[in-house]
Amino acid sequence: MQSITINLYLYPNLPTMKKLSILLVLMAVTTFATAQEKTRKSRTFNYFNRTEAGVSFGVGNFKTDILNGIQKSSKNNEIVVAFQTINGIAYHGRIGLGVGIGVESWRDGLFFPVFGQLHYDLKPRDKTFYGQLSLGSGIGTRYSTTFFQKGTGGLMFQAGIGYKMKVFKRLRFYYEVFYKYQSIASAYEDKIATSDTTMVRNVDYKVPLSFLGFKIGISFY
């Protein structure tokens, strides 16, 4: 909190009472502002907002349809561009618990994740490493391709580590690397041919997809 200094001796023509009035007002304003700042810093719980954008890349393979008794497999070549915001409460500005929403544009899909997030600063400093865990659901659709059927989003989990730094009084900038898991529920028709007929059955299955990514963001406390 910066102090306000005015030299009243530069105004010799001002009556003494006016000088005293001005001095008292300035002292009151400065005291109030300082008290407000100290109160904010001494609060046990504070509201926070984290707004971030990132990109992630699919890793590994996943199983798809069974055709003529043979299980097919496909490479996870998805590229995801995501934007999300988290609002919550921080304990001493170090441990935060919040709720987030976002939008993810996939190469073959569109999702709207809704999740809870826990983050923890390793040290109570303006510059520090941190970790975060997110758990929720990716609401949306994975489009069908020649390799797999259409699917809908389910369980979503994310874990990341990053580094943040103070850029202004209550504003932080951070960057993070993370791992993400997204479950996709899908179904396909399995055709079984016999000597006199062809049987068709619907098969429901879940596809576990993994991603590695990088994000940047700003946080406000």
C-alpha positions in Angstrom: 0.0 0.0 0.0 1.6 3.3 -1.1 1.3 6.3 1.2 0.0 9.6 0.1 2.2 12.6 1.0 1.1 16.2 0.6 3.2 19.1 2.0 0.7 21.6 3.4 3.5 24.2 3.8 3.4 24.7 0.0 0.0 26.3 0.6 0.7 29.1 3.2 -2.5 31.0 2.3 -4.8 28.1 3.5 -6.4 28.8 6.9 -5.1 26.6 9.7 -8.5 24.9 10.2 -8.6 23.9 6.5 -5.1 22.5 6.7 -6.1 20.4 9.7 -9.3 19.2 8.0 -7.3 18.2 4.9 -4.7 16.4 7.0 -7.4 14.5 9.0 -9.2 13.4 5.8 -5.9 12.2 4.2 -5.0 10.3 7.4 -8.5 8.7 7.5 -8.3 7.6 3.9 -4.8 6.2 4.2 -5.7 4.3 7.4 -8.8 2.8 5.9 -7.0 1.7 2.7 -4.2 0.2 4.7 -6.6 -1.6 7.0 -8.5 -3.0 4.0 -5.3 -4.3 2.5 -4.2 -5.9 5.8 -7.6 -7.5 6.2 -7.5 -9.0 2.8 -4.1 -10.5 3.4 -5.0 -11.9 6.7 -8.1 -13.6 5.6 -8.0 -17.4 6.0 -10.2 -18.0 2.9 -10.1 -16.0 -0.3 -12.0 -16.2 -3.6 -10.0 -17.1 -6.7 -10.4 -17.4 -10.4 -8.1 -19.3 -12.8 -8.6 -18.9 -16.6 -6.4 -21.0 -18.9 -5.9 -22.3 -22.4 -4.0 -25.3 -23.6 -3.3 -28.0 -26.1 -2.9 -31.7 -25.7 -2.0 -34.7 -27.9 -3.3 -38.2 -27.8 -0.9 -41.0 -26.8 -1.1 -44.8 -27.2 -3.6 -47.0 -29.0 -7.2 -48.0 -28.1 -9.4 -51.0 -29.1 -12.5 -50.4 -31.3 -14.9 -52.7 -33.1 -14.8 -56.5 -33.5 -15.1 -57.5 -37.1 -15.4 -61.2 -38.1 -14.1 -62.1 -34.7 -11.0 -59.9 -34.9 -10.6 -57.0 -32.4 -9.5 -53.8 -34.3 -7.2 -51.2 -32.8 -6.6 -47.6 -33.6 -3.9 -45.0 -32.7 -5.0 -42.1 -30.6 -4.0 -39.2 -32.9 -6.4 -36.7 -31.4 -5.3 -33.1 -31.0 -7.3 -31.1 -28.4 -7.4 -27.3 -28.0 -9.0 -26.3 -24.7 -10.2 -23.2 -22.9 -11.5 -23.3 -19.3 -12.1 -21.3 -16.2 -12.2 -22.3 -12.5 -13.7 -20.4 -9.6 -13.3 -21.4 -6.0 -12.0 -20.7 -2.5 -8.3 -20.7 -1.5 -7.0 -21.4 2.0 -4.3 -18.9 2.9 -3.8 -18.4 -0.8 -2.0 -21.7 -1.1 -4.6 -24.6 -1.2 -7.5 -24.1 -3.6 -10.7 -26.0 -4.2 -12.9 -24.9 -7.1 -15.4 -25.8 -9.8 -14.5 -25.5 -13.5 -16.2 -25.5 -16.9 -14.6 -25.4 -20.3 -14.8 -26.2 -24.0 -12.6 -28.6 -25.9 -12.3 -28.7 -29.7 -11.0 -32.2 -30.8 -9.9 -33.2 -34.2 -12.9 -35.5 -34.2 -15.2 -34.1 -31.6 -16.4 -31.4 -29.3 -16.6 -31.6 -25.5 -17.6 -29.4 -22.6 -15.8 -30.6 -19.4 -17.4 -29.9 -16.0 -15.1 -30.7 -13.1 -13.8 -30.1 -9.6 -10.2 -29.0 -9.1 -7.8 -29.1 -6.2 -4.5 -27.2 -6.4 -1.6 -26.8 -4.0 1.4 -24.4 -4.0 4.6 -26.0 -2.9 5.7 -22.8 -1.2 3.9 -19.7 0.0 5.8 -17.4 -2.3 5.2 -15.1 -5.3 7.1 -17.6 -7.5 6.5 -21.2 -6.8 5.8 -24.6 -8.3 2.4 -26.1 -7.8 0.3 -29.2 -8.5 -3.3 -29.7 -9.5 -5.8 -32.6 -9.7 -9.1 -32.4 -11.6 -12.0 -34.8 -11.7 -15.3 -34.6 -13.6 -17.0 -35.4 -16.8 -16.4 -34.5 -20.4 -19.8 -33.8 -21.8 -19.9 -34.0 -25.6 -19.5 -36.2 -28.7 -16.6 -37.9 -30.5 -17.5 -38.0 -34.1 -17.5 -41.3 -36.1 -14.7 -42.0 -38.6 -13.7 -44.9 -40.8 -11.9 -46.3 -37.7 -14.5 -46.1 -35.0 -18.1 -45.4 -34.2 -19.6 -42.2 -32.7 -19.1 -41.9 -28.9 -20.1 -39.8 -26.0 -17.9 -38.4 -23.2 -17.8 -39.8 -19.7 -15.3 -39.7 -16.8 -12.5 -37.2 -17.1 -9.3 -37.0 -14.9 -6.4 -34.6 -15.1 -3.1 -34.2 -13.1 -0.6 -31.5 -13.7 2.5 -29.7 -12.3 3.4 -26.1 -13.1 5.1 -22.9 -12.1 3.4 -19.6 -11.3 4.7 -16.1 -10.7 3.3 -12.8 -9.5 2.8 -10.1 -12.2 0.7 -7.7 -10.3 -0.7 -7.2 -6.8 -3.4 -9.9 -7.1 -2.6 -11.4 -10.5 -0.5 -14.5 -11.2 0.7 -16.0 -14.5 1.3 -19.7 -14.7 2.2 -22.5 -17.1 1.7 -26.2 -16.7 2.3 -29.7 -18.2 -0.4 -32.3 -17.6 -1.7 -35.8 -18.2 -5.4 -36.2 -19.0 -7.7 -39.3 -19.1 -11.0 -39.2 -21.0 -13.4 -42.1 -21.1 -15.6 -42.4 -24.3 -18.8 -44.6 -24.4 -19.5 -46.1 -27.8 -21.4 -48.9 -29.5 -21.3 -50.9 -32.7 -23.1 -53.7 -34.5 -21.5 -57.1 -34.4 -22.7 -59.3 -37.3 -22.4 -63.0 -36.9 -23.0 -65.1 -40.1 -24.3 -68.7 -39.8 -25.2 -71.2 -42.5 -28.7 -69.9 -43.0 -28.8 -66.4 -41.4 -26.9 -63.4 -40.1 -27.3 -62.4 -36.5 -26.8 -58.8 -35.5 -26.1 -57.7 -31.9 -25.3 -54.3 -30.4 -22.1 -54.1 -28.4 -21.5 -51.3 -25.9 -18.0 -50.5 -24.9 -15.8 -47.8 -23.3 -12.7 -46.3 -24.8 -10.0 -45.0 -22.4 -8.1 -42.2 -24.1 -4.9 -40.6 -22.7 -3.4 -37.3 -23.5 -0.3 -35.2 -22.7 -0.5 -31.5 -22.9 0.7 -28.0 -22.0 -1.3 -25.0 -20.8 -0.9 -21.3 -19.8 -3.2 -19.2 -17.6 -3.7 -16.4 -15.3 -5.1 -16.5 -11.7 -6.7 -13.8 -9.7 -6.9 -13.9 -5.9 
